[in-house]
Structures are given as structure tokens and as C-alpha cells.
């Protein structure tokens, strides 16, 4: 090893934030939902994004995100490429 670098402030929560932001924008376009306006929905999205993050470490294919009765009894879905 000739060298290495790391950021001690960067961690799994940062990846969760990126995933949540991505799906908030996708659901706003696709379903006209403002996820950040409902704390319960936002917490649920964080939980699902954490599961998706763990799947990403094992799989390289397209990963689906499906949440039933997410907001206003609307089922949402998205894909992470």
C-alpha cells in the first residue's frame, strides 16, 4: 500500500441521507408527494433506505424500493440503478 485516505466524518448515515434525498425527489415527481412534510413518512423512508443500502453492498443490479401505504394510502416504488 502506497497510501490511503479517509474522511472520519463520512459514514453510513451520509449514504442514507443521499438515498433519502434521491427518493424524496423521485416521489415528488412521480407521485406528487412531499415526503419531508410528514415526519412519519420520512422516518419510514429512512428505514427503507437503510435496508436498501445494505442490499447495495451485496448486489450490483437494479435494486427496487417498494413501500405500501406510504402516504395518504399510496403505495410507492422506485428503483436504484
PDB file with one MODEL, atoms N, CA, C and O in Angstrom:
MODEL        1
ATOM      1  N   UNK A   1       0.852  -1.173   0.000  1.00  0.00           N
ATOM      2  CA  UNK A   1       0.000   0.000   0.000  1.00  0.00           C
ATOM      3  C   UNK A   1       0.892   1.227   0.000  1.00  0.00           C
ATOM      4  O   UNK A   1       1.736   1.401   0.879  1.00  0.00           O
ATOM      5  N   UNK A   2       0.694   2.063  -0.985  1.00  0.00           N
ATOM      6  CA  UNK A   2       1.497   3.275  -1.082  1.00  0.00           C
ATOM      7  C   UNK A   2       0.898   4.427  -0.295  1.00  0.00           C
ATOM      8  O   UNK A   2       1.608   5.348   0.109  1.00  0.00           O
ATOM      9  N   UNK A   3      -0.396   4.376  -0.081  1.00  0.00           N
ATOM     10  CA  UNK A   3      -1.035   5.452   0.669  1.00  0.00           C
ATOM     11  C   UNK A   3      -2.510   5.172   0.835  1.00  0.00           C
ATOM     12  O   UNK A   3      -3.080   4.307   0.170  1.00  0.00           O
ATOM     13  N   UNK A   4      -3.095   5.897   1.706  1.00  0.00           N
ATOM     14  CA  UNK A   4      -4.539   5.768   1.904  1.00  0.00           C
ATOM     15  C   UNK A   4      -5.084   7.096   2.400  1.00  0.00           C
ATOM     16  O   UNK A   4      -4.352   7.935   2.924  1.00  0.00           O
ATOM     17  N   UNK A   5      -6.365   7.263   2.224  1.00  0.00           N
ATOM     18  CA  UNK A   5      -7.023   8.483   2.687  1.00  0.00           C
ATOM     19  C   UNK A   5      -8.433   8.125   3.121  1.00  0.00           C
ATOM     20  O   UNK A   5      -9.043   7.195   2.592  1.00  0.00           O
ATOM     21  N   UNK A   6      -8.931   8.857   4.068  1.00  0.00           N
ATOM     22  CA  UNK A   6     -10.290   8.618   4.523  1.00  0.00           C
ATOM     23  C   UNK A   6     -10.838   9.891   5.149  1.00  0.00           C
ATOM     24  O   UNK A   6     -10.095  10.815   5.480  1.00  0.00           O
ATOM     25  N   UNK A   7     -12.126   9.913   5.298  1.00  0.00           N
ATOM     26  CA  UNK A   7     -12.797  11.035   5.944  1.00  0.00           C
ATOM     27  C   UNK A   7     -13.468  10.500   7.198  1.00  0.00           C
ATOM     28  O   UNK A   7     -14.438   9.749   7.093  1.00  0.00           O
ATOM     29  N   UNK A   8     -12.990  10.856   8.368  1.00  0.00           N
ATOM     30  CA  UNK A   8     -13.573  10.318   9.597  1.00  0.00           C
ATOM     31  C   UNK A   8     -15.009  10.789   9.834  1.00  0.00           C
ATOM     32  O   UNK A   8     -15.716  10.224  10.669  1.00  0.00           O
ATOM     33  N   UNK A   9     -15.434  11.801   9.117  1.00  0.00           N
ATOM     34  CA  UNK A   9     -16.791  12.324   9.276  1.00  0.00           C
ATOM     35  C   UNK A   9     -17.791  11.667   8.326  1.00  0.00           C
ATOM     36  O   UNK A   9     -18.994  11.901   8.439  1.00  0.00           O
ATOM     37  N   UNK A  10     -17.305  10.847   7.390  1.00  0.00           N
ATOM     38  CA  UNK A  10     -18.170  10.213   6.399  1.00  0.00           C
ATOM     39  C   UNK A  10     -18.531   8.811   6.865  1.00  0.00           C
ATOM     40  O   UNK A  10     -17.661   8.023   7.235  1.00  0.00           O
ATOM     41  N   UNK A  11     -19.836   8.508   6.843  1.00  0.00           N
ATOM     42  CA  UNK A  11     -20.264   7.192   7.303  1.00  0.00           C
ATOM     43  C   UNK A  11     -21.550   6.754   6.644  1.00  0.00           C
ATOM     44  O   UNK A  11     -22.010   7.363   5.678  1.00  0.00           O
ATOM     45  N   UNK A  12     -22.124   5.692   7.176  1.00  0.00           N
ATOM     46  CA  UNK A  12     -23.337   5.113   6.615  1.00  0.00           C
ATOM     47  C   UNK A  12     -24.519   6.061   6.615  1.00  0.00           C
ATOM     48  O   UNK A  12     -25.343   6.026   5.701  1.00  0.00           O
ATOM     49  N   UNK A  13     -24.613   6.914   7.636  1.00  0.00           N
ATOM     50  CA  UNK A  13     -25.727   7.871   7.707  1.00  0.00           C
ATOM     51  C   UNK A  13     -25.678   8.860   6.545  1.00  0.00           C
ATOM     52  O   UNK A  13     -26.717   9.321   6.071  1.00  0.00           O
ATOM     53  N   UNK A  14     -24.473   9.182   6.089  1.00  0.00           N
ATOM     54  CA  UNK A  14     -24.339  10.091   4.949  1.00  0.00           C
ATOM     55  C   UNK A  14     -24.907   9.459   3.682  1.00  0.00           C
ATOM     56  O   UNK A  14     -25.536  10.141   2.873  1.00  0.00           O
ATOM     57  N   UNK A  15     -24.688   8.165   3.509  1.00  0.00           N
ATOM     58  CA  UNK A  15     -25.254   7.463   2.356  1.00  0.00           C
ATOM     59  C   UNK A  15     -26.776   7.383   2.480  1.00  0.00           C
ATOM     60  O   UNK A  15     -27.496   7.508   1.489  1.00  0.00           O
ATOM     61  N   UNK A  16     -27.258   7.174   3.710  1.00  0.00           N
ATOM     62  CA  UNK A  16     -28.708   7.171   3.935  1.00  0.00           C
ATOM     63  C   UNK A  16     -29.310   8.507   3.511  1.00  0.00           C
ATOM     64  O   UNK A  16     -30.359   8.546   2.867  1.00  0.00           O
ATOM     65  N   UNK A  17     -28.642   9.603   3.875  1.00  0.00           N
ATOM     66  CA  UNK A  17     -29.129  10.943   3.525  1.00  0.00           C
ATOM     67  C   UNK A  17     -29.230  11.117   2.011  1.00  0.00           C
ATOM     68  O   UNK A  17     -30.204  11.674   1.506  1.00  0.00           O
ATOM     69  N   UNK A  18     -28.222  10.638   1.300  1.00  0.00           N
ATOM     70  CA  UNK A  18     -28.220  10.752  -0.163  1.00  0.00           C
ATOM     71  C   UNK A  18     -29.368   9.940  -0.756  1.00  0.00           C
ATOM     72  O   UNK A  18     -30.057  10.410  -1.661  1.00  0.00           O
ATOM     73  N   UNK A  19     -29.575   8.728  -0.252  1.00  0.00           N
ATOM     74  CA  UNK A  19     -30.668   7.887  -0.751  1.00  0.00           C
ATOM     75  C   UNK A  19     -32.026   8.512  -0.455  1.00  0.00           C
ATOM     76  O   UNK A  19     -32.906   8.521  -1.316  1.00  0.00           O
ATOM     77  N   UNK A  20     -32.198   9.030   0.748  1.00  0.00           N
ATOM     78  CA  UNK A  20     -33.473   9.652   1.120  1.00  0.00           C
ATOM     79  C   UNK A  20     -33.741  10.865   0.232  1.00  0.00           C
ATOM     80  O   UNK A  20     -34.860  11.049  -0.246  1.00  0.00           O
ATOM     81  N   UNK A  21     -32.733  11.680   0.012  1.00  0.00           N
ATOM     82  CA  UNK A  21     -32.903  12.855  -0.850  1.00  0.00           C
ATOM     83  C   UNK A  21     -33.305  12.431  -2.263  1.00  0.00           C
ATOM     84  O   UNK A  21     -34.201  13.024  -2.864  1.00  0.00           O
ATOM     85  N   UNK A  22     -32.636  11.400  -2.787  1.00  0.00           N
ATOM     86  CA  UNK A  22     -32.939  10.900  -4.130  1.00  0.00           C
ATOM     87  C   UNK A  22     -34.396  10.449  -4.229  1.00  0.00           C
ATOM     88  O   UNK A  22     -35.100  10.823  -5.167  1.00  0.00           O
ATOM     89  N   UNK A  23     -34.854   9.637  -3.253  1.00  0.00           N
ATOM     90  CA  UNK A  23     -36.217   9.119  -3.321  1.00  0.00           C
ATOM     91  C   UNK A  23     -37.256  10.192  -2.994  1.00  0.00           C
ATOM     92  O   UNK A  23     -38.375  10.126  -3.503  1.00  0.00           O
ATOM     93  N   UNK A  24     -36.923  11.165  -2.170  1.00  0.00           N
ATOM     94  CA  UNK A  24     -37.841  12.290  -1.935  1.00  0.00           C
ATOM     95  C   UNK A  24     -38.108  13.025  -3.248  1.00  0.00           C
ATOM     96  O   UNK A  24     -39.250  13.360  -3.563  1.00  0.00           O
ATOM     97  N   UNK A  25     -37.052  13.269  -3.999  1.00  0.00           N
ATOM     98  CA  UNK A  25     -37.198  13.951  -5.287  1.00  0.00           C
ATOM     99  C   UNK A  25     -37.961  13.085  -6.280  1.00  0.00           C
ATOM    100  O   UNK A  25     -38.813  13.583  -7.016  1.00  0.00           O
ATOM    101  N   UNK A  26     -37.656  11.786  -6.303  1.00  0.00           N
ATOM    102  CA  UNK A  26     -38.339  10.883  -7.232  1.00  0.00           C
ATOM    103  C   UNK A  26     -39.833  10.788  -6.914  1.00  0.00           C
ATOM    104  O   UNK A  26     -40.661  10.827  -7.824  1.00  0.00           O
ATOM    105  N   UNK A  27     -40.181  10.665  -5.639  1.00  0.00           N
ATOM    106  CA  UNK A  27     -41.587  10.552  -5.252  1.00  0.00           C
ATOM    107  C   UNK A  27     -42.327  11.869  -5.466  1.00  0.00           C
ATOM    108  O   UNK A  27     -43.528  11.867  -5.737  1.00  0.00           O
ATOM    109  N   UNK A  28     -41.626  12.987  -5.348  1.00  0.00           N
ATOM    110  CA  UNK A  28     -42.252  14.282  -5.617  1.00  0.00           C
ATOM    111  C   UNK A  28     -42.628  14.384  -7.096  1.00  0.00           C
ATOM    112  O   UNK A  28     -43.703  14.878  -7.435  1.00  0.00           O
ATOM    113  N   UNK A  29     -41.741  13.918  -7.971  1.00  0.00           N
ATOM    114  CA  UNK A  29     -42.021  13.963  -9.410  1.00  0.00           C
ATOM    115  C   UNK A  29     -43.068  12.933  -9.818  1.00  0.00           C
ATOM    116  O   UNK A  29     -44.004  13.238 -10.558  1.00  0.00           O
ATOM    117  N   UNK A  30     -42.898  11.720  -9.330  1.00  0.00           N
ATOM    118  CA  UNK A  30     -43.714  10.596  -9.783  1.00  0.00           C
ATOM    119  C   UNK A  30     -45.108  10.568  -9.154  1.00  0.00           C
ATOM    120  O   UNK A  30     -46.091  10.264  -9.828  1.00  0.00           O
ATOM    121  N   UNK A  31     -45.189  10.890  -7.851  1.00  0.00           N
ATOM    122  CA  UNK A  31     -46.461  10.762  -7.128  1.00  0.00           C
ATOM    123  C   UNK A  31     -46.993  12.087  -6.584  1.00  0.00           C
ATOM    124  O   UNK A  31     -48.071  12.123  -5.990  1.00  0.00           O
ATOM    125  N   UNK A  32     -46.246  13.176  -6.781  1.00  0.00           N
ATOM    126  CA  UNK A  32     -46.630  14.493  -6.252  1.00  0.00           C
ATOM    127  C   UNK A  32     -46.747  14.463  -4.724  1.00  0.00           C
ATOM    128  O   UNK A  32     -47.673  15.045  -4.159  1.00  0.00           O
ATOM    129  N   UNK A  33     -45.808  13.783  -4.060  1.00  0.00           N
ATOM    130  CA  UNK A  33     -45.804  13.675  -2.603  1.00  0.00           C
ATOM    131  C   UNK A  33     -44.639  14.471  -2.026  1.00  0.00           C
ATOM    132  O   UNK A  33     -43.513  14.389  -2.517  1.00  0.00           O
ATOM    133  N   UNK A  34     -44.923  15.239  -0.983  1.00  0.00           N
ATOM    134  CA  UNK A  34     -43.876  15.956  -0.263  1.00  0.00           C
ATOM    135  C   UNK A  34     -43.547  15.154   0.991  1.00  0.00           C
ATOM    136  O   UNK A  34     -44.149  15.358   2.046  1.00  0.00           O
ATOM    137  N   UNK A  35     -42.602  14.255   0.869  1.00  0.00           N
ATOM    138  CA  UNK A  35     -42.274  13.321   1.947  1.00  0.00           C
ATOM    139  C   UNK A  35     -41.771  14.056   3.181  1.00  0.00           C
ATOM    140  O   UNK A  35     -42.078  13.658   4.305  1.00  0.00           O
ATOM    141  N   UNK A  36     -41.016  15.105   2.990  1.00  0.00           N
ATOM    142  CA  UNK A  36     -40.431  15.822   4.126  1.00  0.00           C
ATOM    143  C   UNK A  36     -41.474  16.561   4.964  1.00  0.00           C
ATOM    144  O   UNK A  36     -41.163  17.010   6.067  1.00  0.00           O
ATOM    145  N   UNK A  37     -42.681  16.695   4.474  1.00  0.00           N
ATOM    146  CA  UNK A  37     -43.731  17.377   5.241  1.00  0.00           C
ATOM    147  C   UNK A  37     -44.380  16.467   6.283  1.00  0.00           C
ATOM    148  O   UNK A  37     -45.076  16.951   7.176  1.00  0.00           O
ATOM    149  N   UNK A  38     -44.162  15.171   6.180  1.00  0.00           N
ATOM    150  CA  UNK A  38     -44.759  14.204   7.108  1.00  0.00           C
ATOM    151  C   UNK A  38     -43.646  13.446   7.833  1.00  0.00           C
ATOM    152  O   UNK A  38     -42.990  12.597   7.229  1.00  0.00           O
ATOM    153  N   UNK A  39     -43.425  13.735   9.103  1.00  0.00           N
ATOM    154  CA  UNK A  39     -42.328  13.078   9.839  1.00  0.00           C
ATOM    155  C   UNK A  39     -42.412  11.553   9.842  1.00  0.00           C
ATOM    156  O   UNK A  39     -41.386  10.881   9.733  1.00  0.00           O
ATOM    157  N   UNK A  40     -43.600  11.008   9.964  1.00  0.00           N
ATOM    158  CA  UNK A  40     -43.741   9.546   9.999  1.00  0.00           C
ATOM    159  C   UNK A  40     -43.310   8.929   8.666  1.00  0.00           C
ATOM    160  O   UNK A  40     -42.633   7.901   8.645  1.00  0.00           O
ATOM    161  N   UNK A  41     -43.696   9.550   7.570  1.00  0.00           N
ATOM    162  CA  UNK A  41     -43.314   9.048   6.247  1.00  0.00           C
ATOM    163  C   UNK A  41     -41.804   9.167   6.044  1.00  0.00           C
ATOM    164  O   UNK A  41     -41.177   8.285   5.456  1.00  0.00           O
ATOM    165  N   UNK A  42     -41.234  10.254   6.530  1.00  0.00           N
ATOM    166  CA  UNK A  42     -39.792  10.458   6.381  1.00  0.00           C
ATOM    167  C   UNK A  42     -39.006   9.406   7.166  1.00  0.00           C
ATOM    168  O   UNK A  42     -38.003   8.888   6.676  1.00  0.00           O
ATOM    169  N   UNK A  43     -39.459   9.092   8.378  1.00  0.00           N
ATOM    170  CA  UNK A  43     -38.796   8.054   9.177  1.00  0.00           C
ATOM    171  C   UNK A  43     -38.897   6.710   8.475  1.00  0.00           C
ATOM    172  O   UNK A  43     -37.938   5.938   8.448  1.00  0.00           O
ATOM    173  N   UNK A  44     -40.048   6.439   7.915  1.00  0.00           N
ATOM    174  CA  UNK A  44     -40.236   5.172   7.199  1.00  0.00           C
ATOM    175  C   UNK A  44     -39.323   5.088   5.980  1.00  0.00           C
ATOM    176  O   UNK A  44     -38.765   4.031   5.686  1.00  0.00           O
ATOM    177  N   UNK A  45     -39.175   6.207   5.274  1.00  0.00           N
ATOM    178  CA  UNK A  45     -38.280   6.238   4.120  1.00  0.00           C
ATOM    179  C   UNK A  45     -36.829   6.020   4.558  1.00  0.00           C
ATOM    180  O   UNK A  45     -36.083   5.308   3.885  1.00  0.00           O
ATOM    181  N   UNK A  46     -36.426   6.619   5.667  1.00  0.00           N
ATOM    182  CA  UNK A  46     -35.075   6.391   6.192  1.00  0.00           C
ATOM    183  C   UNK A  46     -34.850   4.909   6.482  1.00  0.00           C
ATOM    184  O   UNK A  46     -33.794   4.364   6.162  1.00  0.00           O
ATOM    185  N   UNK A  47     -35.839   4.262   7.085  1.00  0.00           N
ATOM    186  CA  UNK A  47     -35.710   2.836   7.401  1.00  0.00           C
ATOM    187  C   UNK A  47     -35.558   2.002   6.134  1.00  0.00           C
ATOM    188  O   UNK A  47     -34.719   1.104   6.070  1.00  0.00           O
ATOM    189  N   UNK A  48     -36.369   2.303   5.137  1.00  0.00           N
ATOM    190  CA  UNK A  48     -36.298   1.548   3.881  1.00  0.00           C
ATOM    191  C   UNK A  48     -34.995   1.823   3.140  1.00  0.00           C
ATOM    192  O   UNK A  48     -34.439   0.921   2.514  1.00  0.00           O
ATOM    193  N   UNK A  49     -34.505   3.052   3.203  1.00  0.00           N
ATOM    194  CA  UNK A  49     -33.245   3.382   2.536  1.00  0.00           C
ATOM    195  C   UNK A  49     -32.067   2.698   3.223  1.00  0.00           C
ATOM    196  O   UNK A  49     -31.095   2.327   2.565  1.00  0.00           O
ATOM    197  N   UNK A  50     -32.147   2.533   4.532  1.00  0.00           N
ATOM    198  CA  UNK A  50     -31.082   1.812   5.230  1.00  0.00           C
ATOM    199  C   UNK A  50     -31.055   0.348   4.794  1.00  0.00           C
ATOM    200  O   UNK A  50     -29.981  -0.226   4.615  1.00  0.00           O
ATOM    201  N   UNK A  51     -32.227  -0.255   4.624  1.00  0.00           N
ATOM    202  CA  UNK A  51     -32.291  -1.633   4.124  1.00  0.00           C
ATOM    203  C   UNK A  51     -31.716  -1.711   2.711  1.00  0.00           C
ATOM    204  O   UNK A  51     -30.980  -2.639   2.375  1.00  0.00           O
ATOM    205  N   UNK A  52     -32.065  -0.724   1.893  1.00  0.00           N
ATOM    206  CA  UNK A  52     -31.584  -0.684   0.513  1.00  0.00           C
ATOM    207  C   UNK A  52     -30.063  -0.536   0.475  1.00  0.00           C
ATOM    208  O   UNK A  52     -29.393  -1.153  -0.353  1.00  0.00           O
ATOM    209  N   UNK A  53     -29.531   0.275   1.366  1.00  0.00           N
ATOM    210  CA  UNK A  53     -28.077   0.468   1.441  1.00  0.00           C
ATOM    211  C   UNK A  53     -27.371  -0.856   1.731  1.00  0.00           C
ATOM    212  O   UNK A  53     -26.326  -1.150   1.150  1.00  0.00           O
ATOM    213  N   UNK A  54     -27.943  -1.643   2.624  1.00  0.00           N
ATOM    214  CA  UNK A  54     -27.352  -2.943   2.955  1.00  0.00           C
ATOM    215  C   UNK A  54     -27.427  -3.899   1.769  1.00  0.00           C
ATOM    216  O   UNK A  54     -26.510  -4.690   1.548  1.00  0.00           O
ATOM    217  N   UNK A  55     -28.517  -3.827   1.004  1.00  0.00           N
ATOM    218  CA  UNK A  55     -28.628  -4.647  -0.203  1.00  0.00           C
ATOM    219  C   UNK A  55     -27.611  -4.218  -1.255  1.00  0.00           C
ATOM    220  O   UNK A  55     -27.089  -5.051  -1.997  1.00  0.00           O
ATOM    221  N   UNK A  56     -27.330  -2.915  -1.317  1.00  0.00           N
ATOM    222  CA  UNK A  56     -26.368  -2.401  -2.291  1.00  0.00           C
ATOM    223  C   UNK A  56     -24.984  -2.998  -2.079  1.00  0.00           C
ATOM    224  O   UNK A  56     -24.245  -3.213  -3.039  1.00  0.00           O
ATOM    225  N   UNK A  57     -24.635  -3.264  -0.837  1.00  0.00           N
ATOM    226  CA  UNK A  57     -23.296  -3.786  -0.568  1.00  0.00           C
ATOM    227  C   UNK A  57     -23.134  -5.216  -1.072  1.00  0.00           C
ATOM    228  O   UNK A  57     -22.012  -5.673  -1.292  1.00  0.00           O
ATOM    229  N   UNK A  58     -24.250  -5.927  -1.257  1.00  0.00           N
ATOM    230  CA  UNK A  58     -24.181  -7.320  -1.703  1.00  0.00           C
ATOM    231  C   UNK A  58     -24.569  -7.502  -3.169  1.00  0.00           C
ATOM    232  O   UNK A  58     -24.208  -8.508  -3.780  1.00  0.00           O
ATOM    233  N   UNK A  59     -25.296  -6.545  -3.737  1.00  0.00           N
ATOM    234  CA  UNK A  59     -25.804  -6.681  -5.107  1.00  0.00           C
ATOM    235  C   UNK A  59     -25.359  -5.505  -5.955  1.00  0.00           C
ATOM    236  O   UNK A  59     -25.216  -4.384  -5.465  1.00  0.00           O
ATOM    237  N   UNK A  60     -25.144  -5.773  -7.219  1.00  0.00           N
ATOM    238  CA  UNK A  60     -24.771  -4.694  -8.131  1.00  0.00           C
ATOM    239  C   UNK A  60     -25.859  -4.412  -9.157  1.00  0.00           C
ATOM    240  O   UNK A  60     -25.716  -3.509  -9.981  1.00  0.00           O
ATOM    241  N   UNK A  61     -26.935  -5.170  -9.113  1.00  0.00           N
ATOM    242  CA  UNK A  61     -28.008  -4.982 -10.091  1.00  0.00           C
ATOM    243  C   UNK A  61     -28.973  -3.898  -9.616  1.00  0.00           C
ATOM    244  O   UNK A  61     -28.797  -3.320  -8.544  1.00  0.00           O
ATOM    245  N   UNK A  62     -29.991  -3.634 -10.429  1.00  0.00           N
ATOM    246  CA  UNK A  62     -31.013  -2.659 -10.059  1.00  0.00           C
ATOM    247  C   UNK A  62     -31.712  -3.119  -8.788  1.00  0.00           C
ATOM    248  O   UNK A  62     -32.094  -4.282  -8.662  1.00  0.00           O
ATOM    249  N   UNK A  63     -31.873  -2.200  -7.858  1.00  0.00           N
ATOM    250  CA  UNK A  63     -32.490  -2.540  -6.577  1.00  0.00           C
ATOM    251  C   UNK A  63     -33.831  -1.826  -6.446  1.00  0.00           C
ATOM    252  O   UNK A  63     -33.897  -0.603  -6.577  1.00  0.00           O
ATOM    253  N   UNK A  64     -34.896  -2.577  -6.190  1.00  0.00           N
ATOM    254  CA  UNK A  64     -36.217  -1.957  -6.067  1.00  0.00           C
ATOM    255  C   UNK A  64     -36.471  -1.459  -4.647  1.00  0.00           C
ATOM    256  O   UNK A  64     -35.965  -2.020  -3.676  1.00  0.00           O
ATOM    257  N   UNK A  65     -37.265  -0.394  -4.546  1.00  0.00           N
ATOM    258  CA  UNK A  65     -37.747   0.103  -3.263  1.00  0.00           C
ATOM    259  C   UNK A  65     -39.257   0.176  -3.373  1.00  0.00           C
ATOM    260  O   UNK A  65     -39.785   0.945  -4.176  1.00  0.00           O
ATOM    261  N   UNK A  66     -39.953  -0.612  -2.580  1.00  0.00           N
ATOM    262  CA  UNK A  66     -41.414  -0.636  -2.579  1.00  0.00           C
ATOM    263  C   UNK A  66     -41.901  -0.398  -1.161  1.00  0.00           C
ATOM    264  O   UNK A  66     -41.484  -1.087  -0.230  1.00  0.00           O
ATOM    265  N   UNK A  67     -42.789   0.584  -0.999  1.00  0.00           N
ATOM    266  CA  UNK A  67     -43.356   0.871   0.312  1.00  0.00           C
ATOM    267  C   UNK A  67     -44.871   0.932   0.155  1.00  0.00           C
ATOM    268  O   UNK A  67     -45.395   1.756  -0.594  1.00  0.00           O
ATOM    269  N   UNK A  68     -45.563   0.056   0.867  1.00  0.00           N
ATOM    270  CA  UNK A  68     -47.024   0.021   0.800  1.00  0.00           C
ATOM    271  C   UNK A  68     -47.617   1.040   1.767  1.00  0.00           C
ATOM    272  O   UNK A  68     -47.085   1.259   2.855  1.00  0.00           O
ATOM    273  N   UNK A  69     -48.721   1.659   1.362  1.00  0.00           N
ATOM    274  CA  UNK A  69     -49.438   2.643   2.192  1.00  0.00           C
ATOM    275  C   UNK A  69     -48.468   3.665   2.774  1.00  0.00           C
ATOM    276  O   UNK A  69     -48.437   3.884   3.985  1.00  0.00           O
ATOM    277  N   UNK A  70     -47.691   4.277   1.916  1.00  0.00           N
ATOM    278  CA  UNK A  70     -46.627   5.180   2.353  1.00  0.00           C
ATOM    279  C   UNK A  70     -47.184   6.493   2.895  1.00  0.00           C
ATOM    280  O   UNK A  70     -46.985   6.826   4.063  1.00  0.00           O
ATOM    281  N   UNK A  71     -47.871   7.219   2.053  1.00  0.00           N
ATOM    282  CA  UNK A  71     -48.513   8.479   2.448  1.00  0.00           C
ATOM    283  C   UNK A  71     -49.889   8.517   1.819  1.00  0.00           C
ATOM    284  O   UNK A  71     -50.051   8.185   0.645  1.00  0.00           O
ATOM    285  N   UNK A  72     -50.870   8.918   2.587  1.00  0.00           N
ATOM    286  CA  UNK A  72     -52.242   9.023   2.076  1.00  0.00           C
ATOM    287  C   UNK A  72     -52.694   7.723   1.420  1.00  0.00           C
ATOM    288  O   UNK A  72     -53.402   7.742   0.413  1.00  0.00           O
ATOM    289  N   UNK A  73     -52.283   6.596   1.995  1.00  0.00           N
ATOM    290  CA  UNK A  73     -52.623   5.259   1.488  1.00  0.00           C
ATOM    291  C   UNK A  73     -52.152   5.016   0.058  1.00  0.00           C
ATOM    292  O   UNK A  73     -52.767   4.245  -0.678  1.00  0.00           O
ATOM    293  N   UNK A  74     -51.073   5.665  -0.331  1.00  0.00           N
ATOM    294  CA  UNK A  74     -50.494   5.483  -1.666  1.00  0.00           C
ATOM    295  C   UNK A  74     -49.294   4.548  -1.550  1.00  0.00           C
ATOM    296  O   UNK A  74     -48.416   4.753  -0.713  1.00  0.00           O
ATOM    297  N   UNK A  75     -49.264   3.527  -2.391  1.00  0.00           N
ATOM    298  CA  UNK A  75     -48.104   2.641  -2.487  1.00  0.00           C
ATOM    299  C   UNK A  75     -47.095   3.300  -3.419  1.00  0.00           C
ATOM    300  O   UNK A  75     -47.454   3.768  -4.499  1.00  0.00           O
ATOM    301  N   UNK A  76     -45.844   3.337  -3.004  1.00  0.00           N
ATOM    302  CA  UNK A  76     -44.811   3.951  -3.840  1.00  0.00           C
ATOM    303  C   UNK A  76     -43.753   2.913  -4.184  1.00  0.00           C
ATOM    304  O   UNK A  76     -43.552   1.937  -3.461  1.00  0.00           O
ATOM    305  N   UNK A  77     -43.090   3.147  -5.296  1.00  0.00           N
ATOM    306  CA  UNK A  77     -41.994   2.268  -5.701  1.00  0.00           C
ATOM    307  C   UNK A  77     -40.967   3.078  -6.469  1.00  0.00           C
ATOM    308  O   UNK A  77     -41.282   4.088  -7.099  1.00  0.00           O
ATOM    309  N   UNK A  78     -39.756   2.619  -6.402  1.00  0.00           N
ATOM    310  CA  UNK A  78     -38.671   3.254  -7.123  1.00  0.00           C
ATOM    311  C   UNK A  78     -37.571   2.238  -7.342  1.00  0.00           C
ATOM    312  O   UNK A  78     -37.596   1.143  -6.779  1.00  0.00           O
ATOM    313  N   UNK A  79     -36.617   2.605  -8.156  1.00  0.00           N
ATOM    314  CA  UNK A  79     -35.501   1.714  -8.453  1.00  0.00           C
ATOM    315  C   UNK A  79     -34.207   2.490  -8.327  1.00  0.00           C
ATOM    316  O   UNK A  79     -34.106   3.645  -8.741  1.00  0.00           O
ATOM    317  N   UNK A  80     -33.235   1.840  -7.754  1.00  0.00           N
ATOM    318  CA  UNK A  80     -31.904   2.418  -7.654  1.00  0.00           C
ATOM    319  C   UNK A  80     -31.003   1.651  -8.603  1.00  0.00           C
ATOM    320  O   UNK A  80     -30.841   0.439  -8.456  1.00  0.00           O
ATOM    321  N   UNK A  81     -30.414   2.337  -9.576  1.00  0.00           N
ATOM    322  CA  UNK A  81     -29.554   1.693 -10.573  1.00  0.00           C
ATOM    323  C   UNK A  81     -28.118   1.731 -10.114  1.00  0.00           C
ATOM    324  O   UNK A  81     -27.233   1.239 -10.814  1.00  0.00           O
TER     325      UNK A  81
ENDMDL
END
